[in-house]
Amino acid sequence: MRILLSNLKQYIHDTLAVSITPDEWSESKRLPFFLQDNYVFYRVDFLGLTCLMMADTRDQEESPVVIRKHMDQVRAKWDGEIIYVRDRVTAYNRKRLIEHNLPFIVPGNQLYLPMLAIDLREHFRHKRQISDYFYPSTQVLVLHWIYNNQNATAYTPTELARVLGYSKMTMTRAFREVESILKDAELNEEQGVLDVYSLNSRGLWERTRPFMRSPVKKRIYVSDFDVDRHIGHRAGLSALADYSMLAKPKNMVLAVSQEEWKTLQQKHQFQVLDSLDPEATEIEIWSYAPSLFGHDGVVDRLSLYLSSQDMDDERVEAAREKLLEGMP
């Protein structure tokens, strides 16, 4: 914690030319024990504001939804601005913190203080502009490697094109995108060039997760839909209930690919609704086939983790973490 605090003071001085003197917040002893165990709180006079620095001491990175809930609990004892501080936050979670409008500082990397209209980021020179997310075919390739615990050099693009149902050209581009994006990301963090193909399944997931997107392209609500036809795979809250102790939702949620959805429209009669009603079925249209990694009529854990990332519910967040804990 002393190192984090020292880095924080130096970073603020270097970026804003402001010196701060953090003082431990005595009222933190009145917070719930789990907050005392996971954070250290400092009171700081900062650019005309008296703020509370909430320094995360855990090894495991927490989701922005949970961080926001923790901040809300701290606000019961603190009537002022709260700034989340952590020594390292993935690019993916930094983006989500901004989406949730949560002030945060990652010393040496980024400072986001919306109440002061400040968003400072460290940028390093790299060869090309990279996209924010993988193409769907690239995401499928990476998920295939993760689930099969395969060395990326074990199969050629031609061989995996047959396995995954893509053209050779598309799969060749996917191979190149994985290598290029991950190497550029490593250079951006000044850690040298990464040997992409040396990563095991866990390492590959951790490095690629910031570039993965939800497979859900669109959600449609339909009535008069016979779920007993065994169409698609259970997804969303329906799948989370299968993988965890979460209660089953009143409305069935099914995932299908874009091609499967077109076929459904041609073969079956049902009414598309403007919103979800008690008798409706929720259809998620995915950018890749749920059957690629799904089993026993349920979508796979990692795709489900990605597709449910914007569900703002503490119980859902807990169920999502169980998905990863259940991975071999």
Backbone torsions as a table, in degrees:
resi	resn	phi	psi	omega
1	MET	NA	-34.9	178.5
2	ARG	-62.2	-37.4	179.4
3	ILE	-66.4	-44.5	178.8
4	LEU	-60.4	-43.3	-178.7
5	LEU	-65.6	-40.6	178.4
6	SER	-65.2	-43.0	177.8
7	ASN	-63.8	-37.0	179.1
8	LEU	-63.4	-48.5	-179.2
9	LYS	-62.0	-42.2	-179.4
10	GLN	-67.6	-40.7	-178.9
11	TYR	-63.8	-45.3	179.5
12	ILE	-64.9	-38.8	178.2
13	HIS	-65.7	-42.4	-177.6
14	ASP	-70.2	-35.9	-174.8
15	THR	-90.3	-34.4	-175.0
16	LEU	-116.5	-2.2	-177.2
17	ALA	56.6	39.4	-179.1
18	VAL	-124.6	133.4	175.3
19	SER	-98.8	133.5	179.2
20	ILE	-120.4	152.1	176.5
21	THR	-126.8	90.0	-178.6
22	PRO	-68.8	135.2	175.4
23	ASP	-118.1	135.1	178.1
24	GLU	-60.0	136.9	-176.8
25	TRP	-87.8	111.4	-174.8
26	SER	-65.8	-27.7	-178.0
27	GLU	-70.0	-10.9	-179.8
28	SER	-61.3	-21.8	179.2
29	LYS	-67.9	-13.7	179.3
30	ARG	-94.9	-1.0	179.1
31	LEU	-80.8	162.5	174.4
32	PRO	-55.8	148.6	-173.8
33	PHE	-59.1	-36.5	-177.1
34	PHE	-66.7	-28.6	175.8
35	LEU	-73.8	-38.3	176.4
36	GLN	-64.6	-34.6	-178.8
37	ASP	-73.6	-31.4	-171.6
38	ASN	-100.0	-14.2	-176.5
39	TYR	-136.7	155.6	167.1
40	VAL	-118.8	132.9	-172.5
41	PHE	-110.4	133.3	179.4
42	TYR	-128.5	135.5	175.2
43	ARG	-90.0	129.9	-174.5
44	VAL	-137.7	133.0	169.8
45	ASP	-87.9	119.1	-164.4
46	PHE	-142.9	109.2	176.5
47	LEU	51.0	45.4	177.5
48	GLY	85.0	-1.6	178.6
49	LEU	-117.0	147.6	169.6
50	THR	-98.5	110.8	-173.6
51	CYS	-114.2	162.2	174.3
52	LEU	-111.9	116.9	175.8
53	MET	-85.3	123.6	-177.4
54	MET	-108.9	91.7	-172.6
55	ALA	-88.1	119.9	-178.1
56	ASP	-78.9	123.7	-177.2
57	THR	-103.3	1.1	-174.0
58	ARG	-80.9	153.7	174.6
59	ASP	-74.8	-39.3	-177.5
60	GLN	-84.1	129.1	178.8
61	GLU	-72.7	136.8	-178.0
62	GLU	-99.3	157.6	179.7
63	SER	-76.8	149.4	178.7
64	PRO	-57.9	-32.8	178.7
65	VAL	-62.0	-44.1	179.6
66	VAL	-69.4	-39.5	177.9
67	ILE	-59.0	-42.5	179.2
68	ARG	-62.1	-41.0	178.2
69	LYS	-64.5	-37.8	176.6
70	HIS	-65.2	-41.0	177.1
71	MET	-61.2	-41.2	179.5
72	ASP	-61.4	-37.1	178.3
73	GLN	-69.7	-36.6	177.6
74	VAL	-66.3	-34.5	-178.5
75	ARG	-63.4	-17.0	175.2
76	ALA	-65.6	-21.9	-179.6
77	LYS	-114.5	-9.1	-176.1
78	TRP	-132.0	120.7	-178.4
79	ASP	-102.1	75.9	-179.0
80	GLY	-177.7	-170.3	-179.1
81	GLU	-76.2	144.3	177.5
82	ILE	-122.4	134.2	-179.5
83	ILE	-120.3	123.2	178.1
84	TYR	-79.8	133.8	-178.4
85	VAL	-128.9	132.8	175.9
86	ARG	-151.4	147.2	-174.6
87	ASP	-71.5	-25.0	-179.5
88	ARG	-152.4	129.0	178.0
89	VAL	-135.0	133.6	-179.9
90	THR	-63.3	154.5	178.4
91	ALA	-57.2	-38.0	179.9
92	TYR	-61.5	-47.0	-178.7
93	ASN	-73.9	-29.7	174.2
94	ARG	-62.2	-40.9	177.9
95	LYS	-62.3	-41.5	-180.0
96	ARG	-70.0	-34.2	175.5
97	LEU	-60.9	-40.9	178.0
98	ILE	-66.4	-41.1	178.5
99	GLU	-60.9	-34.2	178.4
100	HIS	-86.1	1.9	177.9
101	ASN	59.4	39.7	-178.5
102	LEU	-99.1	120.0	176.9
103	PRO	-62.0	135.9	178.7
104	PHE	-154.3	158.7	175.4
105	ILE	-134.9	126.5	170.6
106	VAL	-114.3	98.5	-173.9
107	PRO	-51.8	130.2	-179.9
108	GLY	83.9	-2.1	-174.8
109	ASN	-131.3	-56.2	-175.9
110	GLN	-156.0	146.9	177.6
111	LEU	-133.7	114.1	-177.5
112	TYR	-122.9	108.5	-178.1
113	LEU	-128.9	84.2	-175.3
114	PRO	-62.1	-29.2	-179.5
115	MET	-67.7	-18.1	176.8
116	LEU	-113.1	8.4	-179.3
117	ALA	56.4	42.9	-179.3
118	ILE	-119.0	128.6	173.0
119	ASP	-143.2	97.1	-178.5
120	LEU	-110.5	133.7	-179.3
121	ARG	-132.2	145.1	175.2
122	GLU	-85.1	125.6	179.6
123	HIS	-117.9	134.4	177.0
124	PHE	-117.1	147.4	-177.3
125	ARG	-70.1	127.9	171.8
126	HIS	-139.6	168.8	-162.0
127	LYS	-66.8	-34.9	-174.2
128	ARG	-147.8	163.8	176.5
129	GLN	-81.1	124.4	-178.4
130	ILE	-100.8	151.1	178.0
131	SER	-74.8	160.8	-178.2
132	ASP	-71.6	-32.4	-174.2
133	TYR	-135.3	159.5	173.3
134	PHE	-67.1	153.0	164.1
135	TYR	-66.2	154.1	178.5
136	PRO	-54.0	-41.1	-179.7
137	SER	-64.4	-35.0	177.9
138	THR	-69.5	-40.3	177.3
139	GLN	-62.4	-40.5	177.2
140	VAL	-61.3	-43.1	179.8
141	LEU	-59.9	-46.5	-178.6
142	VAL	-66.0	-42.3	178.0
143	LEU	-61.9	-37.5	177.4
144	HIS	-61.6	-45.9	177.6
145	TRP	-60.6	-44.0	-177.5
146	ILE	-63.2	-48.8	-175.3
147	TYR	-68.3	-29.8	-178.0
148	ASN	-98.7	0.8	178.2
149	ASN	49.3	46.1	-175.2
150	GLN	-100.4	144.1	168.3
151	ASN	-68.7	133.4	-174.0
152	ALA	-63.0	-19.8	-179.5
153	THR	-91.0	2.0	-175.7
154	ALA	-72.5	-25.9	-177.3
155	TYR	-132.1	149.9	179.1
156	THR	-88.1	162.2	175.0
157	PRO	-56.0	-36.3	179.7
158	THR	-63.6	-44.1	-179.9
159	GLU	-65.6	-43.6	-178.8
160	LEU	-73.9	-25.9	175.1
161	ALA	-60.1	-40.8	177.9
162	ARG	-67.6	-41.1	-177.5
163	VAL	-67.6	-41.6	-171.8
164	LEU	-98.2	-6.3	174.7
165	GLY	82.6	28.0	177.9
166	TYR	-116.5	167.3	176.4
167	SER	-75.1	159.8	178.0
168	LYS	-60.4	-40.3	-179.7
169	MET	-62.1	-43.7	-179.7
170	THR	-64.0	-42.0	-178.5
171	MET	-70.2	-34.8	176.2
172	THR	-63.1	-43.0	177.4
173	ARG	-63.4	-37.8	179.9
174	ALA	-63.3	-43.5	176.7
175	PHE	-56.8	-46.3	-177.2
176	ARG	-67.0	-37.3	-178.4
177	GLU	-66.2	-42.6	178.2
178	VAL	-58.0	-50.7	-177.0
179	GLU	-63.6	-45.3	-175.8
180	SER	-68.1	-46.0	-177.5
181	ILE	-65.6	-44.7	-177.7
182	LEU	-68.2	-37.3	178.2
183	LYS	-68.8	-39.8	177.4
184	ASP	-64.8	-38.3	178.4
185	ALA	-63.2	-40.5	179.0
186	GLU	-65.4	-42.3	178.9
187	LEU	-64.2	-36.0	-179.8
188	ASN	-64.6	-27.4	179.2
189	GLU	-98.0	9.9	177.0
190	GLU	55.3	42.6	-179.9
191	GLN	-114.4	11.1	179.6
192	GLY	84.7	174.4	-176.9
193	VAL	-79.9	130.5	-178.7
194	LEU	-86.2	137.0	170.5
195	ASP	-84.6	93.7	-174.5
196	VAL	-54.7	-39.8	-170.4
197	TYR	-79.8	-1.0	179.1
198	SER	-93.5	-6.5	-175.0
199	LEU	-76.3	141.8	170.7
200	ASN	-83.8	-176.7	-175.4
201	SER	-59.8	-46.2	-179.2
202	ARG	-63.9	-44.7	180.0
203	GLY	-63.2	-39.2	179.2
204	LEU	-65.6	-41.4	177.7
205	TRP	-62.6	-47.0	-177.3
206	GLU	-64.4	-36.4	-178.8
207	ARG	-78.7	-30.3	-175.3
208	THR	-95.7	-15.3	-175.1
209	ARG	-55.4	-40.2	178.5
210	PRO	-60.0	-20.7	-177.4
211	PHE	-100.5	-0.3	-179.6
212	MET	-91.7	144.2	-179.4
213	ARG	-118.0	164.8	173.6
214	SER	-62.4	135.8	178.3
215	PRO	-73.2	-10.0	-175.9
216	VAL	-76.8	116.6	176.5
217	LYS	-90.8	-30.3	-176.3
218	LYS	-160.9	147.4	174.5
219	ARG	-116.2	130.6	-177.8
220	ILE	-126.9	141.5	179.6
221	TYR	-112.1	127.2	-176.6
222	VAL	-128.9	149.9	173.3
223	SER	-111.2	169.8	-179.0
224	ASP	56.2	37.3	-178.9
225	PHE	-108.4	121.7	-176.4
226	ASP	-86.6	99.3	-178.1
227	VAL	-70.0	-13.0	178.8
228	ASP	-75.1	-3.2	178.5
229	ARG	-75.1	-4.3	-179.9
230	HIS	58.6	45.6	178.7
231	ILE	-96.2	135.2	176.9
232	GLY	71.0	-169.3	178.7
233	HIS	-124.2	145.2	176.2
234	ARG	-62.6	135.9	-175.2
235	ALA	-140.4	-174.6	176.4
236	GLY	53.1	-138.9	-178.7
237	LEU	-64.3	-29.4	177.8
238	SER	-63.6	-43.1	179.6
239	ALA	-73.0	-38.9	177.6
240	LEU	-59.9	-35.9	177.4
241	ALA	-66.2	-32.5	177.8
242	ASP	-69.6	-35.0	-174.6
243	TYR	-91.8	-10.6	-174.3
244	SER	-143.6	-171.4	178.7
245	MET	-88.2	6.7	179.2
246	LEU	-62.9	137.5	-179.8
247	ALA	-66.3	144.9	178.7
248	LYS	-65.7	138.8	179.9
249	PRO	-73.5	158.8	178.5
250	LYS	-67.2	-32.1	-179.3
251	ASN	-104.4	127.6	176.1
252	MET	-65.2	138.6	176.2
253	VAL	-116.5	123.9	-179.4
254	LEU	-123.6	146.0	177.5
255	ALA	-113.2	136.3	175.9
256	VAL	-138.2	157.9	174.3
257	SER	-78.4	169.8	178.0
258	GLN	-61.6	-38.7	179.7
259	GLU	-67.1	-40.6	178.0
260	GLU	-63.9	-38.1	179.8
261	TRP	-64.8	-41.1	177.7
262	LYS	-61.0	-41.9	178.9
263	THR	-65.0	-40.8	178.6
264	LEU	-59.8	-43.9	-179.3
265	GLN	-62.4	-33.2	-179.1
266	GLN	-77.9	-33.6	-172.5
267	LYS	-95.5	-23.9	-171.9
268	HIS	-126.3	149.2	178.0
269	GLN	-101.6	121.1	173.3
270	PHE	-156.2	161.1	-176.3
271	GLN	-99.6	127.4	176.1
272	VAL	-85.2	127.8	-175.5
273	LEU	-101.3	157.5	177.5
274	ASP	-76.3	-27.9	-179.1
275	SER	-149.1	170.9	-177.0
276	LEU	-78.3	128.3	173.6
277	ASP	-120.3	169.5	-172.5
278	PRO	-57.9	-24.8	-176.6
279	GLU	-100.5	1.6	-172.6
280	ALA	-85.6	159.9	171.4
281	THR	-110.5	134.6	179.0
282	GLU	-92.9	124.3	-180.0
283	ILE	-108.9	121.6	172.8
284	GLU	-96.1	124.0	177.2
285	ILE	-97.3	117.2	-173.1
286	TRP	-97.4	156.5	178.6
287	SER	-80.1	-11.4	172.1
288	TYR	-141.4	163.2	-173.9
289	ALA	-69.6	122.4	176.9
290	PRO	-59.1	-24.7	-178.8
291	SER	-69.8	-15.9	-179.0
292	LEU	-59.7	-39.8	-176.3
293	PHE	-125.6	-8.5	179.4
294	GLY	-73.0	161.8	177.9
295	HIS	-154.0	152.3	179.3
296	ASP	52.6	34.8	176.6
297	GLY	76.9	11.4	-179.0
298	VAL	-125.0	142.6	177.8
299	VAL	-67.6	161.3	-176.6
300	ASP	-73.5	160.7	-173.9
301	ARG	-62.4	-46.6	-174.1
302	LEU	-71.4	-39.8	176.1
303	SER	-64.9	-37.4	177.3
304	LEU	-65.6	-41.1	177.5
305	TYR	-57.4	-43.0	-179.2
306	LEU	-72.4	-38.2	-176.1
307	SER	-73.5	-19.7	-177.1
308	SER	-105.9	13.9	-173.2
309	GLN	-69.6	-19.2	-178.4
310	ASP	-101.9	8.8	177.1
311	MET	-79.2	111.3	-172.9
312	ASP	-86.7	77.4	-178.3
313	ASP	-151.1	128.7	-176.5
314	GLU	-62.3	-36.1	179.2
315	ARG	-67.1	-37.8	177.6
316	VAL	-66.1	-41.5	178.2
317	GLU	-59.2	-42.1	179.2
318	ALA	-64.6	-41.3	179.3
319	ALA	-65.8	-37.0	178.8
320	ARG	-63.8	-41.1	178.4
321	GLU	-64.5	-33.2	177.0
322	LYS	-63.5	-30.2	178.8
323	LEU	-58.8	-45.0	-178.2
324	LEU	-72.5	-36.8	179.4
325	GLU	-63.2	-27.8	-178.2
326	GLY	-83.9	-0.7	179.1
327	MET	-76.5	136.5	179.1
328	PRO	-67.6	NA	NA
